[in-house]
Amino acid sequence: MKKPRVIIADTDAAYTIPLQLKFVEEFFNQIDLEIITDRSYYDKLFSTPQSVDVLIVSEDLYSDNLQRHSIRHTFMMQEELDQEESTASLLVNRIGKYSSMKEIFNEIVGKSAPTFDFGDKGKKAEPQIILVTSAAGGVGKTTVAMGLSAALAKNYKRVLYINADRLQNFQAKLTNPAPITANEVYAKLLTGSKNIFADIRHVVREEGFQYLPPFKAALMSLGLPYRIFEQIALSAKQSKNYDFIVVDADSAFDEGKTRLIDAADKVIVVTNQCRAAVFATNRFYESISGASSEKFLYVCSNFDRDSDNALTDPSLRLRFSINEYLQHFHGFDKKNLDALSKEKDVQKLAYLLI
């Protein structure tokens, strides 16, 4: 089978090298990759008919004459994106040149599908369970989890969001807040088979990312054990239908929480800078003493550098280190999931996982 031909054309070698390395890391020996940094060579090459699967070209090298060639996907790298220009031609995808390299790469690969779909031969990462939790309520845990899910989906990742609160209220952010009403779904949840996700997948909805709709009542009222969330997450991971399964778990620390921590590939612990939340997060850290530090990521949500910050209070003897700060989101109540996904701090958190 002929390998896809990918050309990166830019006279700025400092820019082409990181993108070249990214393609080599992900698709080594699976694509024919050509790097062009010399304008005269570029002009000579495209003076004759060319067949290219993906062309990534700088704005100064691009011309409409390229449309005479057989190019399946063209990406023009621009220093500044103009909203009107971005829709000028359906044949050209315009990308901000100085965006994150991961963001650029993911957009190119996502919009060029199935060029880079190599089936079992492709380098495909195993699905990851991302547990988002906290040691105290009201710290923005669900905001982080849903924003992260939306940001990952914007980066062409297949995402399943599971709210693992005993009494769910995440649906306030959804366009369709309706709960699962079918009795047969709850009957299957009570059975809790190893393939439970396949049994209930037909109720999954999508709003940018896929999600399990809310239950019609609290777990206790439904007679469901907390471990059902662990079973759903593991079953979804086993299906290999997703890149990320984001599990949004409440702040209770019990056997159910420890089982979710064990099942997760990465645990994001959300706190804020108030004294009660920092104290509770210290207690959480002490409770998981001995767990792999590489598995845990500590995030300070709703950070305000001008307010009191218990994270710097020496009397609390901080046991953990903050990995990422998420600035206060102005007008949070009016933000939908799409707006949340565009917050730079949320995007940065997503890039850490990709």
C-alpha positions as CSV (number, residue, x, y, z in Angstrom):
1,M,0.0,0.0,0.0
2,K,1.4,3.4,-1.0
3,K,2.3,5.7,1.9
4,P,0.6,9.0,2.2
5,R,2.8,11.9,0.9
6,V,3.1,14.8,3.3
7,I,4.9,18.0,2.5
8,I,5.8,20.7,5.0
9,A,6.9,23.9,3.2
10,D,8.2,26.9,5.1
11,T,11.4,28.9,4.8
12,D,11.5,29.1,8.6
13,A,13.5,26.0,9.5
14,A,13.0,26.7,13.2
15,Y,9.3,26.3,12.7
16,T,9.4,23.2,10.4
17,I,11.6,21.1,12.7
18,P,9.2,20.7,15.7
19,L,6.3,19.9,13.3
20,Q,8.5,17.4,11.4
21,L,9.5,15.7,14.7
22,K,5.9,15.4,15.7
23,F,5.0,13.6,12.5
24,V,8.0,11.3,12.8
25,E,7.1,10.5,16.4
26,E,3.5,9.6,15.5
27,F,3.8,8.1,12.0
28,F,7.4,6.8,11.7
29,N,7.9,4.8,8.5
30,Q,4.2,5.1,7.7
31,I,4.2,8.3,5.6
32,D,6.5,9.9,3.0
33,L,7.5,13.1,4.7
34,E,9.2,15.9,2.7
35,I,10.5,19.1,4.3
36,I,11.0,22.1,2.0
37,T,12.8,25.3,3.4
38,D,14.2,26.6,0.1
39,R,11.9,28.8,-2.0
40,S,13.6,28.1,-5.3
41,Y,13.3,24.3,-4.8
42,Y,9.7,24.7,-3.8
43,D,8.9,26.8,-6.9
44,K,10.7,24.2,-9.1
45,L,8.8,21.3,-7.5
46,F,5.4,22.8,-8.1
47,S,6.2,23.9,-11.6
48,T,5.4,20.4,-12.6
49,P,2.2,18.4,-11.7
50,Q,2.3,17.0,-8.1
51,S,0.1,14.5,-6.2
52,V,0.2,15.2,-2.5
53,D,-2.0,13.9,0.3
54,V,-1.3,16.6,2.8
55,L,0.4,20.0,2.1
56,I,1.3,22.2,5.0
57,V,2.5,25.5,3.6
58,S,3.4,28.9,5.0
59,E,1.3,31.9,3.9
60,D,4.2,33.5,2.0
61,L,4.7,30.3,-0.1
62,Y,1.0,29.7,-0.8
63,S,-0.6,30.7,-4.1
64,D,-3.9,29.8,-5.8
65,N,-1.9,28.0,-8.4
66,L,-1.6,25.1,-6.0
67,Q,-5.2,24.2,-6.7
68,R,-4.1,23.0,-10.1
69,H,-2.3,20.1,-8.5
70,S,-3.8,17.0,-7.0
71,I,-3.6,17.9,-3.3
72,R,-6.1,16.2,-1.0
73,H,-5.7,18.5,2.0
74,T,-4.0,21.9,2.1
75,F,-3.2,23.7,5.3
76,M,-2.0,27.3,5.1
77,M,-0.1,28.5,8.2
78,Q,-0.9,32.2,8.9
79,E,0.7,34.5,11.5
80,E,-2.6,36.1,12.0
81,L,-6.0,34.6,11.3
82,D,-8.7,36.8,9.8
83,Q,-12.2,35.6,10.4
84,E,-13.4,36.5,6.9
85,E,-10.3,35.0,5.3
86,S,-10.8,31.7,7.2
87,T,-13.9,31.0,5.2
88,A,-12.6,32.4,1.9
89,S,-11.9,28.9,0.4
90,L,-13.3,25.6,1.3
91,L,-10.2,24.0,-0.3
92,V,-7.8,25.5,2.2
93,N,-7.6,25.0,5.9
94,R,-6.1,28.1,7.6
95,I,-4.3,27.6,10.9
96,G,-2.7,30.1,13.3
97,K,1.1,29.5,12.9
98,Y,2.0,30.3,16.4
99,S,-0.6,28.1,18.1
100,S,0.6,25.2,20.3
101,M,2.4,22.6,18.2
102,K,0.2,19.9,19.6
103,E,-2.9,21.9,18.6
104,I,-1.6,22.4,15.1
105,F,-0.7,18.8,14.7
106,N,-4.0,17.5,16.0
107,E,-6.0,19.8,13.8
108,I,-4.0,18.7,10.7
109,V,-4.4,15.0,11.5
110,G,-8.1,15.4,12.5
111,K,-9.1,17.3,9.3
112,S,-7.0,15.0,7.1
113,A,-8.8,11.8,8.2
114,P,-8.7,9.1,6.9
115,T,-5.3,9.9,5.5
116,F,-3.6,9.0,8.8
117,D,-5.9,6.0,9.6
118,F,-3.5,3.1,9.5
119,G,-5.8,0.6,11.3
120,D,-4.0,-1.8,13.6
121,K,-0.7,-0.8,12.0
122,G,-0.9,2.8,13.1
123,K,0.5,4.0,16.4
124,K,-2.6,4.3,18.5
125,A,-2.5,5.1,22.2
126,E,-4.5,3.0,24.6
127,P,-7.7,4.7,26.0
128,Q,-7.1,6.6,29.2
129,I,-9.3,7.0,32.2
130,I,-8.9,10.5,33.6
131,L,-10.4,10.8,37.1
132,V,-11.2,14.4,38.0
133,T,-11.9,14.7,41.8
134,S,-11.5,17.0,44.8
135,A,-11.1,16.8,48.5
136,A,-13.7,19.6,49.1
137,G,-16.9,20.6,47.4
138,G,-17.4,23.9,45.5
139,V,-13.9,24.1,44.1
140,G,-14.8,23.9,40.5
141,K,-14.3,20.2,39.9
142,T,-17.1,19.7,37.5
143,T,-16.3,22.9,35.6
144,V,-12.7,21.6,35.1
145,A,-13.9,18.1,34.1
146,M,-16.5,19.3,31.6
147,G,-14.2,22.0,30.2
148,L,-11.4,19.5,29.9
149,S,-13.8,17.1,28.0
150,A,-14.8,19.8,25.6
151,A,-11.2,20.9,25.0
152,L,-10.0,17.4,24.3
153,A,-12.9,16.9,21.9
154,K,-11.9,20.1,20.1
155,N,-8.5,18.5,19.6
156,Y,-10.1,15.7,17.7
157,K,-10.1,13.2,20.6
158,R,-12.9,10.8,21.2
159,V,-14.2,11.6,24.7
160,L,-16.7,10.1,27.0
161,Y,-17.7,12.1,30.1
162,I,-19.1,10.2,33.1
163,N,-20.4,12.1,36.1
164,A,-19.7,10.0,39.2
165,D,-21.5,12.1,41.8
166,R,-23.9,10.2,44.1
167,L,-26.4,13.0,43.4
168,Q,-25.8,14.5,40.0
169,N,-26.3,18.1,39.0
170,F,-23.8,18.5,36.1
171,Q,-26.8,18.6,33.7
172,A,-27.2,22.3,34.4
173,K,-24.5,22.9,31.8
174,L,-26.1,20.8,29.2
175,T,-28.5,21.8,26.4
176,N,-30.5,18.6,27.1
177,P,-30.6,18.1,30.9
178,A,-33.1,15.3,30.7
179,P,-32.2,12.2,32.8
180,I,-32.2,8.5,31.7
181,T,-35.8,7.3,32.2
182,A,-35.8,3.8,30.6
183,N,-36.3,1.2,33.3
184,E,-34.4,-1.4,31.3
185,V,-31.3,0.7,31.6
186,Y,-31.5,0.8,35.4
187,A,-32.1,-3.0,35.4
188,K,-28.9,-3.5,33.4
189,L,-27.0,-1.2,35.7
190,L,-28.2,-3.2,38.7
191,T,-26.9,-6.4,37.0
192,G,-23.5,-4.7,36.4
193,S,-22.1,-7.0,33.8
194,K,-18.5,-6.7,32.6
195,N,-19.8,-5.4,29.3
196,I,-22.1,-2.9,31.0
197,F,-21.1,0.0,28.7
198,A,-22.2,-2.0,25.6
199,D,-25.5,-2.7,27.3
200,I,-26.3,1.0,27.9
201,R,-24.3,2.7,25.2
202,H,-27.5,3.5,23.2
203,V,-28.5,6.2,25.8
204,V,-25.2,8.1,25.4
205,R,-25.6,11.6,24.1
206,E,-23.3,14.2,22.6
207,E,-22.7,17.9,23.1
208,G,-19.2,18.3,21.6
209,F,-18.1,15.3,23.6
210,Q,-20.1,12.2,24.4
211,Y,-21.5,11.8,27.9
212,L,-23.6,9.4,30.0
213,P,-26.8,11.3,30.8
214,P,-27.8,11.9,34.4
215,F,-29.6,9.3,36.4
216,K,-33.2,10.1,37.4
217,A,-32.4,10.1,41.1
218,A,-29.6,9.7,43.6
219,L,-27.7,6.4,43.6
220,M,-29.1,5.4,47.0
221,S,-32.6,6.0,45.8
222,L,-32.0,3.8,42.7
223,G,-30.4,1.0,44.8
224,L,-27.2,1.3,42.7
225,P,-23.7,0.8,44.3
226,Y,-21.1,3.5,43.7
227,R,-18.8,0.9,42.0
228,I,-21.2,1.1,39.0
229,F,-19.2,4.1,37.8
230,E,-15.9,2.2,37.9
231,Q,-17.5,-0.7,36.0
232,I,-18.9,1.7,33.3
233,A,-15.5,3.4,32.9
234,L,-13.5,0.2,32.6
235,S,-16.1,-1.3,30.2
236,A,-15.9,1.9,28.0
237,K,-12.1,1.7,28.1
238,Q,-12.2,-2.0,27.0
239,S,-14.5,-1.1,24.1
240,K,-11.6,1.1,22.7
241,N,-14.2,3.5,21.3
242,Y,-12.6,6.5,23.1
243,D,-9.3,8.1,23.6
244,F,-10.3,9.5,27.0
245,I,-12.9,8.5,29.5
246,V,-13.2,11.5,31.9
247,V,-14.7,10.4,35.2
248,D,-16.0,13.3,37.4
249,A,-16.1,12.0,40.9
250,D,-17.4,13.7,44.1
251,S,-15.2,14.6,47.1
252,A,-16.1,11.7,49.3
253,F,-13.2,9.5,50.2
254,D,-14.2,5.9,50.6
255,E,-13.7,2.5,49.1
256,G,-15.5,3.5,45.9
257,K,-13.2,6.5,45.4
258,T,-10.0,4.4,46.0
259,R,-11.2,1.9,43.4
260,L,-11.7,4.7,40.9
261,I,-8.2,6.0,41.7
262,D,-6.8,2.5,41.1
263,A,-8.7,2.2,37.8
264,A,-7.6,5.7,36.5
265,D,-4.6,6.3,34.3
266,K,-4.3,9.9,35.5
267,V,-6.0,11.6,38.5
268,I,-6.6,15.4,38.4
269,V,-7.2,16.7,41.9
270,V,-8.9,20.1,41.9
271,T,-8.6,22.6,44.7
272,N,-8.8,26.3,45.1
273,Q,-6.8,28.8,47.2
274,C,-9.2,29.0,50.1
275,R,-7.9,27.6,53.5
276,A,-10.6,25.0,53.8
277,A,-10.0,23.5,50.4
278,V,-6.2,23.5,50.8
279,F,-6.5,21.8,54.2
280,A,-8.8,19.2,52.8
281,T,-6.4,18.6,49.8
282,N,-3.6,18.1,52.3
283,R,-5.7,15.4,54.0
284,F,-6.4,13.8,50.7
285,Y,-2.7,13.7,49.9
286,E,-1.9,12.0,53.2
287,S,-4.6,9.4,52.5
288,I,-3.0,8.4,49.3
289,S,0.5,8.3,50.6
290,G,2.6,5.8,48.7
291,A,0.7,6.2,45.4
292,S,2.7,7.1,42.3
293,S,3.2,10.8,42.2
294,E,3.3,10.7,38.4
295,K,-0.3,9.6,38.3
296,F,-1.6,12.7,40.1
297,L,-2.0,16.3,38.8
298,Y,-3.0,19.0,41.2
299,V,-4.9,21.9,39.8
300,C,-5.9,25.2,41.5
301,S,-9.2,26.4,40.0
302,N,-10.6,29.9,40.1
303,F,-7.2,31.3,40.9
304,D,-7.0,35.0,41.8
305,R,-3.5,36.4,42.5
306,D,-5.0,39.4,44.2
307,S,-7.0,37.4,46.8
308,D,-5.8,35.6,49.9
309,N,-3.9,32.5,49.0
310,A,-3.8,29.6,51.5
311,L,-1.5,27.7,49.1
312,T,1.3,30.0,50.3
313,D,0.4,29.9,54.0
314,P,3.3,28.3,55.8
315,S,1.2,27.3,58.8
316,L,-0.7,24.7,56.6
317,R,2.5,22.8,55.6
318,L,1.5,22.1,52.0
319,R,1.9,18.4,51.2
320,F,1.3,18.7,47.5
321,S,2.5,20.9,44.6
322,I,0.2,22.7,42.2
323,N,0.9,21.7,38.7
324,E,-1.5,24.1,36.9
325,Y,-3.4,27.2,37.8
326,L,-6.7,28.0,36.2
327,Q,-7.6,31.7,36.3
328,H,-11.0,32.9,37.4
329,F,-13.5,32.5,34.6
330,H,-15.4,35.8,34.3
331,G,-19.1,35.3,33.6
332,F,-18.9,31.6,34.4
333,D,-22.7,31.2,34.8
334,K,-23.2,32.4,31.2
335,K,-20.5,30.2,29.7
336,N,-21.6,27.1,27.7
337,L,-19.4,24.1,27.1
338,D,-18.0,25.5,23.9
339,A,-16.9,28.7,25.7
340,L,-15.3,26.7,28.5
341,S,-13.3,24.7,26.0
342,K,-11.8,28.0,24.6
343,E,-10.4,29.1,27.9
344,K,-6.6,29.1,27.5
345,D,-6.0,27.5,30.9
346,V,-8.4,24.7,30.1
347,Q,-6.8,24.2,26.8
348,K,-3.4,24.0,28.4
349,L,-4.6,21.3,30.8
350,A,-5.9,19.3,27.8
351,Y,-2.6,19.6,26.1
352,L,-0.9,18.0,29.1
353,L,-2.9,14.9,28.6
354,I,-2.7,14.6,24.8
